[in-house]
């Protein structure tokens, strides 16, 4: 049994309704600290709505949950301050320099001037981007922008980082390099909650869930899910689990 002190995310019966439509239907799961947890589902499955609740951007209709120790029903603002978030669009400001983007996000997360300077120096060195410090973000290659976006989402060292399809639209080599950043963050104790449409990336997760029509239809390690459904790839698992889905965007 997992000690509750080892849990970064815990939700029980989490539900979100819009009128008569149930977007997220009584989902229950835990994510351990330092775990890479994949959150999969076809368009319309309810992933985005669920993630908004987990990030403190929307309150549930019913159910309970804790994100980094804060209540999803009452402490949305606290949750937002203790997590990181990166979207497929990378959430960067193209007309600002690399350094200016890092400083802006550090300020948004409420870091002190001393913390900002220290972390900016660490991040620039870690990403090998010192020579790009003054370059406008829109002028640097997409792979570097992707790494910078991850850095801005984690510069305040959050306990949990939410990655919403962070590798969309980039080539396979760049995707693999980005996953190296994810592994490093996880090895340092950060919990990584990631959505992706690339089923090969599901293999990189410690555990993952598959949502279908607002419910979690499968949840386990990639190896256990492949064994359960007697298939060789996560793509095949997904096709089996989601084959009867009724909803789509």
N, C-alpha and C positions, 0 to 999 in steps of 0.2 A: 504494500500500500504506500502511495506517495504521501509524504509529509506535506501538509497544507502550506508550510513555509517555503516549500520548493515550487509552488505554483505561481506562475506569473499572470495567467488568465484563467478564470473559472466562470462559466456561465451555466445556468440551470433553467431550462424551460423558457429561454429568451424568445420573445415573440414581438413582432411588429405588424400592426394592421393599419391599413389605409381605407377607412370606411369598412366595406364588407370584404375587402381583399386582404388576405393574410400573406404578406411578403416574406416574413420569416416566421416559421411555425414550430415553436417549442424546441429550439435547439439546445443541446447540452453537451459540453465538452470542457476539458482542462488542457492547458498548455504549460509545460514545465519551464522553469527558468533556464535559459540558455538553449532551449530547443528551437530547431527550425521546423516550423509547422506550416504545411501547405494547406491552402483553403481553395478547393477547386469546385467548379460547377459551370454548367453551360450558361449562356446569356439568359437572364430572366430567372435564374435559380434562387436569387436572394442574397448573393455574396456581397454586393455593394451595400445593400441596406443593412446587412449584419455587420459589416465592417464599420459603417457609420456609427452604429451603436457602440461598438467596441472602442472606437476612437473618441467617444464623448461628443459626437456631432449630432446625435439624435437619441432621444430617450425611448426605451422600449414601452410597448403597450402593456406587457406583463412579463413575468419572469424576473430572475435576479442574476447578478454577476459582479465580479470583481476584476478590475484591470489595474495591475501594479498596486494592488491594495486599496483601490478606490471604487466606490459603488457606482455601477452603471446607471442606476435610477436617480441618483441625487448629486453625483460629483463629477459631472461632465467636464467642467472647467479644470478641475484638478487632474483628471485623466489626460487632458490635452497638454498639460504642462509637463507630464512625466513620460510621454511617449514621443517617438519620432514617426514621421509619415513621409513616404515618397510615392508619388503617382507615376503613371506611365508618361505623363507630359514632363516629368522631371522637376516641375515647380521652380524653375530658375528664371532669373531676369536677364534676358539676352543682351541688353544694352549696358549692363553693369559688368565690371571685371570679375574674374574669379575671386579675387580677394574681397571685393565689395559684396559679392553674394554671401561669402562665408561670414563676413561681419554682420550683414543684415540679419541673417537667420540666427546668429548667436545672440543678437540684441532682442529679437522676437522671443527667443527662449529665456530671456531674462538673465543672461550671464553677465558677470561683472567685467569691467575693462581688463583686469588682470587675467581672468579666466579666458576671455576672448583672445588676447594676444598669445597666451600659452597654447591654447587649443588650435588656433589658426596656424601657428608655426608647426605644431605636431602633425596636423592634417596635411599641410602642404608638403611636408617632408615625406610622410607616409605614402601619399599618392604620387610622389615624384612630380609635383606640379609647380615647383618654385619658379621655374622659368616662364610659367604661364600666369603668374600672379596678377599681372596688369592687363592681360588679354581679355577682350570682351568675350563673354560666354558664347554669344552667337557665332563667333568666329572659330571656336575650337571644335575638333571632331566629336561626333556623337558619343563615342566610347568614353572620352574624357568628360563630356557633359554628364553622362550617366554616373561616373564615379564621383563627380563633384556633387551631384544631387544626393547621392547616398551620404556623402560627407556632411552636407548641410542638414540632412535629416537626423544625423547622429552626433553632431558636433557637441551637443550638450550631454552626451553619454546617457541617453535614456535607458531605462530598464527594458523597454520593449520598442521595437521599430516595426511599423506596419508598411509593407511594400505592396502596392496595388499595381499589379502587372508591370513591374519595373523594367522588364527586358523586351517589352513590345517594340517591334520595329527596328531591332538591332541584329547584326549578323551573329551567327553561332559562336565565333571566336570571342566576340565582345561579350556575349551572354555568359560564356564559360568564365571569362575573367571577372565578370561581375559577381558570379557565384563564389569566386575566391574571396571577395570582400565579405560576402555573407558568412562564409565559413569562419573567417577571421573574427568577425563580430561575435558569432556564436561561441567560439572558443574562449573569448574574453568575458563570457557570461551574459551577453545580451540575448534576449529572446527575439526571434525573428518570425513574424507572421506574414506569410507571402501568398498572394494570389497570382496565378499564371494560367495562360491558355496553352503553354508549351508543356505537353505531357511528359517529355523527356526530363524536364526540370523537376517534375514530381518525384523522380527517382532520387534527387539530391536531398529531399526533406527527411528529417528523422521520422516524422509521422505526418499524416495528411487526412483531411476529410473531403468528402464529395457531397455537395449539396444538390438536391433534385427537388424542384417545386417547393422551395422554402424549407425543406427538411434535410437533415444530415442522413444520407442513405448509406454511407460507408465511412469508417474511421479506423485507421490502423497504420502500421508501418507499410512502406511500399512492398517489401518482401512478403509480408503476411497477406496483403490484399491480392498479390499475384498468385500466391499459393491457394488462397481461398477460392478464387475464380478460375484456377487451373490455366493461367495464361502467362505469357513471357514478358509482357510490357504493361506499363501503366496506361497506355493508350487503349489497349484491349480491355483493361479493367474499367476505364471510364466509359467506354462504349456499352459494356454490359450493364453497369450500374445506372447509366443515364438513358438507356434505350427507350424507356416508357415515359420520359419527361413530357409533361403537357404544356409547360410554359416556355415561352421564348420571347426575346425582346424584338 
